[in-house]
């Protein structure tokens, strides 16, 4: 057994509930490994879980966090593909906000050669989200056009890289002009700033092309406008609802209720003659399918993607401040917490 430090939420409801606790970590089970965590990746699901707005949030006290990178320090008796000292990255169904964790060895991947721990912690959740949306669900083909919301974020950047590898024409959507330079650097073919002119701006960016796939993360009016822009046989894939991310430590339930009441609605009776599809998924579901996750990783590895973009770095003790910045929506790339 060893002693670890972990950020614990005794009860979901507020970011202020997050505090550091010393805990005793038992020896790993036979099919587990113990990881000394070196870097932690932050995700919107973390904020939703801490505030109690995520259906998959554990009951009672829990340690948040879905992804990490680190080093193997103990190996269970049945684990043969990992050894002490291996540098790895991985995903977990909560629990990564810590200095050490025990994890099922099936969910651990080697850290690519030359990558830092920060880059490893920025990769798993984002790349699985982007790839699953584009390929298994979106059925992306060479020459098709993809509209990517939150284009300067971790998922958006990786979605663009994957789409370009597969021969797509990509248009990124961002909230303000300060992020356009990054989209140009990342090789987006077009860029749009969210505004009341959204539909007209997207049509200009399409330059006569059909819009085949939309990766949607807002859950707001842009969801509905994006769906309207889809060509026949177009697919909108939703994997987030950023409009329900409110500022402050606690949820603003009045705003949430208003946004819920005025959320976009689609009728199957209209979708059928329009020949358009809406698909949605939650990455927690993929976590429950270890074999599928391994298959997705094998396909992702073939793409040989470059290291992800790290936009902001915080120390372990600064993790609450990192979450405060994250929920503002003013970040680019991935927010990483480094564990010394």
C-alpha positions in Angstrom: 0.0 0.0 0.0 1.0 3.6 -0.5 -0.2 7.0 0.5 -1.6 9.3 -2.2 -3.0 12.8 -2.4 -6.3 13.2 -4.2 -8.8 15.9 -4.9 -12.1 14.7 -3.4 -15.7 15.9 -3.9 -17.6 14.8 -0.8 -20.9 15.7 -2.5 -21.5 17.0 -6.0 -22.9 20.6 -6.3 -20.1 23.1 -6.2 -16.5 23.6 -7.3 -15.8 24.8 -3.8 -16.5 21.2 -2.6 -13.2 20.1 -4.1 -10.4 19.6 -1.6 -7.2 17.6 -1.2 -7.2 14.5 1.0 -4.5 12.0 1.9 -5.6 8.5 1.2 -4.2 5.0 1.5 -4.1 3.2 -1.9 -4.3 -0.6 -1.7 -2.2 -2.9 -3.8 -3.5 -3.3 -7.4 -5.8 -6.2 -8.1 -4.4 -9.0 -10.3 -5.6 -7.3 -13.5 -4.6 -3.8 -12.5 -1.5 -1.6 -12.4 -0.7 1.2 -10.1 0.2 4.5 -11.8 2.2 7.4 -10.4 0.3 10.2 -12.1 2.5 12.9 -13.7 -0.1 14.9 -15.6 -4.0 15.2 -15.6 -6.2 16.4 -18.5 -9.2 18.5 -17.7 -12.6 17.9 -19.5 -16.0 19.6 -19.5 -17.4 16.4 -18.0 -15.3 17.1 -14.9 -17.0 20.4 -14.3 -20.5 18.9 -14.9 -19.8 16.0 -12.5 -18.4 18.3 -9.7 -21.5 20.5 -10.0 -23.8 17.6 -10.1 -25.1 18.1 -13.6 -23.7 14.9 -15.1 -25.9 11.7 -15.0 -22.8 9.5 -14.8 -21.5 11.2 -11.6 -20.8 8.7 -8.8 -23.1 8.7 -5.8 -21.5 10.1 -2.7 -17.8 11.2 -2.4 -15.7 10.7 -5.5 -12.4 11.7 -7.1 -13.1 13.5 -10.4 -11.0 13.2 -13.6 -11.1 11.1 -16.8 -7.6 11.0 -18.2 -4.0 11.1 -17.1 -0.4 10.2 -18.0 2.2 8.7 -15.7 4.5 5.9 -14.9 3.7 2.3 -13.8 5.0 1.6 -10.3 3.2 -1.7 -9.5 1.8 -4.5 -11.6 -0.9 -7.0 -10.9 -0.1 -10.7 -11.1 -2.1 -11.3 -14.3 -0.8 -8.3 -16.2 1.8 -9.3 -18.8 2.0 -6.4 -21.3 3.1 -3.7 -18.8 6.1 -3.5 -16.4 7.3 -1.2 -13.6 8.8 1.9 -15.2 6.7 2.0 -18.3 5.5 5.5 -19.3 1.8 5.4 -20.1 -1.4 7.4 -20.7 -4.9 6.3 -20.0 -8.5 6.9 -19.3 -10.6 6.1 -16.2 -14.2 6.4 -15.2 -13.4 9.2 -12.8 -10.5 9.1 -10.4 -7.6 10.8 -12.2 -7.4 13.9 -9.9 -4.7 12.2 -7.8 -1.0 11.5 -7.4 -1.5 7.7 -7.7 -4.3 5.4 -8.9 -5.1 1.7 -9.6 -6.5 1.1 -13.0 -7.6 -1.9 -15.1 -4.6 -2.5 -17.4 -6.8 -2.7 -20.5 -7.3 1.0 -20.3 -3.6 1.9 -20.3 -1.7 2.8 -23.5 2.0 3.3 -24.0 3.1 7.0 -24.1 4.2 7.6 -27.7 8.0 8.0 -28.0 9.1 11.6 -27.7 5.8 12.8 -26.0 5.8 14.5 -22.7 3.5 13.4 -19.9 1.5 16.6 -20.4 0.9 15.7 -24.1 -0.1 12.2 -23.1 -2.7 13.4 -20.6 -4.1 15.7 -23.3 -4.7 13.0 -25.8 -6.9 10.0 -24.8 -10.4 11.5 -24.1 -10.1 14.1 -26.9 -8.9 11.8 -29.6 -11.4 9.0 -28.7 -14.2 11.6 -28.8 -13.1 13.1 -32.1 -12.4 9.8 -33.8 -15.6 8.1 -32.7 -17.7 11.1 -33.8 -16.1 11.3 -37.2 -15.5 7.7 -38.2 -17.9 5.1 -36.6 -20.8 7.6 -36.3 -20.0 10.2 -39.0 -18.8 7.6 -41.6 -16.5 10.3 -42.9 -15.4 9.8 -46.5 -12.6 11.5 -48.6 -13.8 14.8 -50.1 -16.6 15.4 -47.6 -17.1 18.6 -45.6 -17.1 18.8 -41.8 -18.2 21.7 -39.6 -16.4 21.6 -36.3 -17.8 23.6 -33.3 -15.4 24.6 -30.5 -12.7 24.3 -33.1 -9.9 25.7 -31.0 -10.5 23.3 -28.1 -8.8 20.0 -27.5 -11.4 17.9 -29.3 -11.8 20.4 -32.1 -8.1 20.5 -33.0 -7.8 16.7 -33.0 -11.0 16.4 -35.0 -9.6 18.7 -37.6 -6.3 16.7 -37.7 -8.2 13.4 -38.1 -10.5 14.8 -40.8 -7.6 16.2 -42.8 -5.9 12.9 -42.6 -9.0 11.3 -44.1 -9.2 13.9 -46.9 -12.0 16.1 -45.6 -12.6 19.8 -46.1 -12.9 21.4 -42.6 -14.6 24.5 -41.3 -14.0 25.6 -37.7 -16.4 27.5 -35.5 -15.1 29.7 -32.6 -16.5 32.2 -30.2 -14.2 35.1 -31.0 -11.6 36.4 -33.6 -8.6 35.9 -31.2 -8.8 32.1 -32.0 -8.8 32.5 -35.8 -5.0 32.5 -36.1 -4.8 29.1 -34.4 -7.4 27.7 -36.8 -5.3 28.9 -39.7 -2.2 27.4 -38.2 -3.9 24.1 -37.6 -4.9 23.9 -41.3 -8.6 24.5 -41.2 -9.9 25.2 -44.7 -12.4 27.8 -43.4 -13.4 29.5 -40.2 -16.6 31.1 -38.7 -17.2 33.2 -35.6 -20.4 32.5 -33.8 -22.9 35.4 -34.4 -26.4 36.1 -35.6 -25.0 35.8 -39.1 -23.8 32.2 -38.5 -25.8 30.6 -41.3 -24.8 33.1 -43.9 -21.1 32.9 -42.8 -21.1 29.1 -42.9 -22.6 29.2 -46.4 -19.9 31.5 -47.6 -17.2 29.3 -46.0 -18.7 26.3 -47.8 -18.0 27.9 -51.2 -20.7 25.8 -52.9 -19.8 22.6 -51.2 -22.4 20.3 -49.4 -22.1 20.2 -45.6 -21.9 16.5 -44.8 -21.0 16.3 -41.1 -21.4 18.6 -38.1 -19.6 18.0 -34.8 -21.8 19.9 -32.3 -20.9 20.9 -28.8 -23.1 23.9 -27.9 -26.6 22.5 -27.6 -27.9 26.0 -28.3 -29.3 27.8 -31.3 -26.1 26.9 -33.2 -27.2 23.3 -32.9 -30.4 23.9 -34.8 -28.8 26.3 -37.4 -26.1 23.7 -38.1 -28.6 21.0 -38.6 -30.5 23.2 -41.1 -27.3 23.7 -43.1 -26.7 20.0 -43.5 -27.1 18.5 -47.0 -29.3 15.5 -47.7 -27.8 12.4 -45.9 -25.9 14.8 -43.6 -25.1 13.8 -40.0 -25.0 16.0 -37.0 -23.1 14.3 -34.1 -23.6 15.8 -30.7 -21.2 15.1 -27.8 -21.6 18.1 -25.6 -23.9 20.9 -24.5 -21.7 23.8 -23.5 -24.7 26.2 -23.1 -25.4 24.5 -19.8 -21.9 25.4 -18.5 -22.6 28.3 -16.2 -20.0 30.6 -14.5 -19.3 30.5 -10.8 -18.8 27.6 -8.3 -22.5 26.5 -8.3 -24.9 25.9 -11.1 -27.2 28.8 -11.9 -30.4 26.8 -11.9 -32.6 29.7 -13.2 -30.4 30.1 -16.3 -30.2 26.3 -16.7 -34.0 25.9 -16.6 -34.5 28.7 -19.1 -31.9 27.2 -21.5 -33.5 23.8 -21.1 -37.0 25.1 -21.9 -35.7 26.8 -25.0 -33.4 24.1 -26.1 -33.4 23.0 -29.8 -36.0 20.4 -30.8 -36.0 18.2 -33.8 -39.0 16.2 -35.1 -38.5 12.7 -36.6 -41.4 13.5 -38.9 -39.4 16.3 -40.5 -36.1 14.4 -40.4 -37.3 11.6 -42.6 -38.2 13.7 -45.7 -35.1 15.9 -45.1 -32.9 12.8 -45.1 -30.8 14.0 -42.2 -29.5 12.3 -39.1 -28.9 13.3 -35.5 -26.5 11.1 -33.5 -25.2 11.6 -30.0 -22.9 9.8 -27.6 -21.2 9.9 -24.2 -17.6 8.8 -23.9 -18.4 7.0 -20.6 -20.3 4.5 -22.7 -17.2 3.7 -24.7 -15.3 3.2 -21.5 -17.7 0.4 -20.6 -16.6 -1.4 -23.9 -13.0 -2.2 -23.4 -12.7 -4.3 -26.6 -14.2 -1.5 -28.7 -11.8 1.0 -27.1 -8.8 -1.1 -28.0 -10.1 -1.4 -31.6 -10.5 2.4 -31.8 -7.0 2.9 -30.4 -5.5 0.6 -33.1 -7.3 2.6 -35.8 -6.1 5.9 -34.3 -2.5 4.7 -34.1 -2.5 4.1 -37.8 -3.1 7.9 -38.4 0.1 8.8 -36.5 -1.2 12.1 -35.2 1.2 14.7 -33.8 1.2 15.5 -30.1 -1.9 17.5 -29.0 -1.7 21.3 -28.3 -1.3 22.2 -24.7 -2.9 25.6 -24.2 -2.6 26.1 -20.4 -0.6 24.4 -17.6 -1.2 24.4 -13.8 0.3 22.7 -10.8 -1.5 20.0 -8.9 -2.4 22.4 -6.0 -3.8 24.9 -8.6 -6.3 22.4 -10.0 -9.4 24.4 -8.7 -8.1 27.5 -10.4 -7.6 25.5 -13.6 -11.2 24.5 -13.5 -12.3 28.1 -13.0 -10.4 29.2 -16.1 -11.7 26.2 -18.1 -15.4 27.0 -17.5 -15.0 30.5 -18.9 -14.6 29.1 -22.5 -11.7 31.4 -23.1 -9.1 28.7 -23.4 -7.5 27.1 -26.5 -6.0 23.7 -26.8 -5.9 21.5 -23.7 -5.7 22.5 -20.0 -3.2 20.3 -18.1 -2.5 19.9 -14.4 1.1 18.7 -13.7 1.8 16.5 -10.7 5.2 16.9 -9.1 
